[in-house]
């Protein structure tokens, strides 16, 4: 299960549609207050603000999620249809994988 989130903004084409994906695919808690749509792991203090924009800027967001067991989380997310751009890889600084949402935003998933 994804445990923590450290960063804030993600540009999406449709905030409500993106919110559904974050809820279903990643199991995040979604809160909708008018145009302010957020998603965060249960109990986290920091959240993603799903910002609708005319120009999407897909690519590495620099947003990092932590999980206790990367291999198990990788398998669970793949079963939910999450597309990984980088398979789990062990480096001297940690073990990580990278995945993307339907709008092409790329996120880091790291064991920690």
VENPERA-V541229 format. One record per residue. N is the residue number from 1. RES is the residue in three letters. PSI is psi in whole degrees, -180 to 180 (NA if undefined). Layout:
BEGIN
n = {N,N}
res = {RES,RES}
psi = {PSI,PSI}
END
This chain:
BEGIN
n = {1,2,3,4,5,6,7,8,9,10,11,12,13,14,15,16,17,18,19,20,21,22,23,24,25,26,27,28,29,30,31,32,33,34,35,36,37,38,39,40,41,42,43,44,45,46,47,48,49,50,51,52,53,54,55,56,57,58,59,60,61,62,63,64,65,66,67,68,69,70,71,72,73,74,75,76,77,78,79,80,81,82,83,84,85,86,87,88,89,90,91,92,93,94,95,96,97,98,99,100,101,102,103,104,105,106,107,108,109,110,111,112}
res = {UNK,UNK,UNK,UNK,UNK,UNK,UNK,UNK,UNK,UNK,UNK,UNK,UNK,UNK,UNK,UNK,UNK,UNK,UNK,UNK,UNK,UNK,UNK,UNK,UNK,UNK,UNK,UNK,UNK,UNK,UNK,UNK,UNK,UNK,UNK,UNK,UNK,UNK,UNK,UNK,UNK,UNK,UNK,UNK,UNK,UNK,UNK,UNK,UNK,UNK,UNK,UNK,UNK,UNK,UNK,UNK,UNK,UNK,UNK,UNK,UNK,UNK,UNK,UNK,UNK,UNK,UNK,UNK,UNK,UNK,UNK,UNK,UNK,UNK,UNK,UNK,UNK,UNK,UNK,UNK,UNK,UNK,UNK,UNK,UNK,UNK,UNK,UNK,UNK,UNK,UNK,UNK,UNK,UNK,UNK,UNK,UNK,UNK,UNK,UNK,UNK,UNK,UNK,UNK,UNK,UNK,UNK,UNK,UNK,UNK,UNK,UNK}
psi = {140,131,-45,159,135,-15,180,-56,140,124,129,157,-35,111,-41,-41,-44,-41,-41,-42,-46,-36,-51,-48,-40,-10,25,157,126,137,129,120,83,-127,-13,98,124,157,137,155,148,128,-7,151,-28,147,168,133,116,92,119,139,157,-37,116,143,72,154,-173,118,-19,8,132,128,142,146,152,-36,96,-44,-45,-42,-40,-48,-44,-43,-37,-41,-27,3,11,131,123,133,-20,124,161,134,135,126,171,-27,-6,173,131,167,166,139,166,154,177,-20,4,6,128,133,154,142,122,143,128,NA}
END
